[in-house]
Amino acid sequence: MDYYDNVKRAILFIEDNLREEIYVDDMAKEAFYSQFHFRRIFLELTGETPGAYLRKRRLTEAANDILSGRTIIEVAYDYHFNSQEAFTRSFKDYFSTTPGLYKRNSPSNTGLPKPELKDNSIVIKGGIKMNKQPEIKELKEFKIIGYPYYGIPDRIPEMWQKFEQIYKNIYKKNFYENGKAREKTYAFIFNCHRELNYMISIEVDTLDQNIPMEFAGKIVPAATWAMFEVTGEDIDETMAYAHSEWFPKSGYELYSIPCEMEIRMPGYKGGLTDIFYYCYPIKKRKK
């Protein structure tokens, strides 16, 4: 697994260029990923989007420069803010005080320090505060059919609507009954470097029957899974916690199955606060 090394390379690039004009595409190239894949992996490993990390690190170093005696306008332009006013707005949003007051008072929020880059973790102090423990579950091999999608994450809700329509056409009934899902669904996120590869699926007994033209069939091999309980509101934070906190301390590592999995149980309503499971294939880490 080279995720950590690639993201570390991107972080070092960001740290070396805090005072330069850089973009997420530049960071992604340093990590050898597409923008989509880089954003997702960076978030999982650090708990921050690349853009948010760059902004917070710039503001943190800017705050340190202000405390050392440099003028606010010098610092603002050094860290690529278009004006002192724009810098002051961003500074106040992050530190809850203006640059001038920050300089005069003892600040309680000292910003986002440079992370500790370890062998199998990226530790950002003051970052994610979470202590979720997943259910560790062994699943036997099972078969699925589902609607595959290749593209951008923004269209995932539209893909669920298409899946529901195809389901209705095949089974002659609505997927949701009284606002609740009729059966368990699996959404697989396959490893990819260019775009999202996402497949919304249901379990079937056999792949020998005719598979609907819009669907694809797959066999999911037997594996052990770490199943994190999530909602639409905390899934990003949970994924970041899993990679930056849970995996390094758990004694497990990602298994070589090239996918991750979301499971939504029967009765799932689809709201932001409704619970589902985000699952990683795992194996015991060698000592």
N, C-alpha and C positions, 0 to 999 in steps of 0.2 A: 504494500500500500504506500504510494508516494504522495498522498494528499498532504500530509504534514510538511514534507520537504518542499513541495511546490508552493504551498501557502506561506511558509516561512520565507521563501525566496521573494514572494510578492511583498511581504511585510518589510523585509530589509530594503527592497526597492522604494517602498513608500517612505520609510524612515530616512532614507538617503535623499529624498526629493520633496520633503515637506515644504520647502521654500521654492519649489519649481512648479510649473504648470503641468500637471499630470491628470490623466483621466482613467476611468475604470478599465477601458480597453488596454491602456498601457500596463496596468497591473495584471490583467488577465494574460497578456503576452508573456510576462515574466514567469507566470505560473504554468504556461503552456496549455491554457484552457480557453474555450470560448467564453464570451462575457456571461452567458447564461450559467454555464457550469461553474465558472469561477465565483459568481455572486453566491450561488447556493453553497458551495463547499466552504467559501470564506465565512459565510454566516454560521454554518454548522460548527466550524472549528474555533471561531472567535466570539460568537454572539453578537457581532456587529456586521452590518452591510459594509462593503468596501468604501462606499461614499461616506457613510457615517463615521467609520474609523478614521478616514483621512481628515474629515472636518474636526472631530474631537481631538485628534493628535495635534493638528495645527493650532487649535484654540488653546490646548494645554501648553504647548511650547510658547505660544504668543503670551500667555499669562505669565510664564516664567520670565520671558524677556521683559515684560512690563515691570515685574517685581525687581528686576536687576537694574532698572532705571531708564530703559529705552522709552522713547515717546510713543504714544498710542498710534499716531498716524504712520510712523516708521514701521511699527510692527504690523499694522493692518496691511500695508502694501507688500511687506516682506512675505506674508503668508497668503497672498493672492486674493485679498478681499478688494472689491472694486472701489470702495470708499471707506472713510472712517465711520460713516453712518451704518453701512452694511456690516462692518466688523462689530460695531457696538451692539447692533441687534442680535447677531449670532452669539456674541459673547454673553449677552444678558440672558438669551434663551438657554444657554448651557450652564452658566454659573449662577444665574438668578441675581446678578448684580452687574453694574456697569464696570468697564475697565478701570475708571478712575476710583470708584469706591473699593474695588478689589485691591488696588494698589495701596490704599490708605488703611484698610482693615485687614485683620488676620483671616484669610480665607479658610472656610471649612471644607469647601469643595476644591480639591487641587487638580481636578481633571483626570484624564486618562493617561496613565504612565505607559512607557514603552513596555510591551509584553515580554515575559520570560519565554524564550524559545527553547524548549526541551526536546528530547528525542521523540517522544510520542505524545506531546501535548503542547498547547500554546496557552500560557497562563496570563490572563489579563486581570490585574488586580482591580477590585471595585467593579468587576463585570457582573456576570450572571450570578444571581443568588437563588439557588434552587436545590432541592434535595429529593428529586423523584427517584424511586426505585422501580425498575421495570419488572414485569412478570417474565421469568425465564421459562420458555415452553418449547418442548420438542414436538414438531409437527411431522407427520408422515407425508410421503409423496401424495400430491393431489393434482387434479386436472381442472383447468379453467378454460372458459371461453369468454372473450370480451372484446371491447371496442378499443383498438390501439390508436394512439394519437402521437404525432411528431410535430413539435412546434413550440410556441411560447407559453409560459405559465398563465398569462392573462386569459387564455381561452379555455382553461380547464372547466369553469362553470358551464360553458357552452357545450363542452364534450359530455358532461354529465347529462345535460338535457337530451343530447343525441342518443346516448346510451339508453335513457329511459324510453325514448320513442321507439328504438329498435326492440327493446325488451317487450314493449306493448304489442308491436307488430308480430313478434314471434310467439308470445305466450297468451295473447289476446286478453291481457289484463294490465292494469296500471301497475307500475313498479311501486308507487306509494299508495297505500290504502289508509284513508283518514289521516293523511299527513305523515305516515310512518312507513319506513321501508319494509317491504314484504320479506326480504331475505338478506342474508349476509352478503356483502360485497367486498371485493379485494381490488385495491388500486395499486398496481406495481409501477415503481419508478426504476427504470433500467439505467444502468451506467451508460453515459453517453458524453461525448466531448463537444458536440456542436449544438444540439438542441434538446429540448425535453422529449423523452420517450416515456409515455405514460399510458397505462392500459387499465381500463375499468372493467372488472370481471366478476363473474359468478362461478361457483364451483359446479362441476358436472361429474357424472359417473364414468362417462366414456367420451373419447374423441373420435370413435368409429362412425358415429352418426354424421349426417350432413351438417356442417357448421354453416350458419348463416353467412352470406357473402360479406356482410359488413364486419363480421367478427373474425377473430383469430383464435386458435387453440394452442394451449401450452401445457406442459407438465412441469409443475413446481417440485423440485427434488426435496427429499426429506432433509430437515435441517433443524437446528436449535435457533430460536428467535428471542431477542430481547424486545418485549412488547411494552412500549411506553404509552400510558394513558394521556391523551391530549385533547384539546379542543381547537377550534379554528382561531381562537384568540391567543393560545400559547404554543402552537406547534413550532414556530420558528425558534422561540426561546428554548423549548424542550430539545430540539435537534441540536442547537448550539451547546446546551448543557451536556447532552449525551456524548458529544465528541470531545469537548474541552474538559469535562469534569468526570463523567461516569466511566467512560472507557478506560482512561488512564488508571483509575483506582479499582476497577471491577475485577481484574484478572481475566477479562475477555478481550477479544479483538474481532474485527469484522471477518466473516467467513467469505470464501471466494465466490459465493453465488452472486451473479452480477446484477442484483436488484435489491431494493428496499420495498417495504409493503405497508399499505394502509388497510386496516380492517374496520369496516362499519357493520355493526351487528343489526339483526332484525329489530325494527322499532326506531332506528335512527331517523331523526327529523331533518337534519341538514342545517341546523342553526349554528351560529358562531359559538355558542356555549354547549353544544351537544358533544358528548364524549365519543371518541373513536380511538383507535390504536395505531401508533406509528412503530413499525417493527424493523429491527436490524437482524440480519443473519449473523450468528456469532459462533465462535469456537474458543476454547480455553487457550489463553496465551501461554506460549512456551516459556519456561523459567530460564 
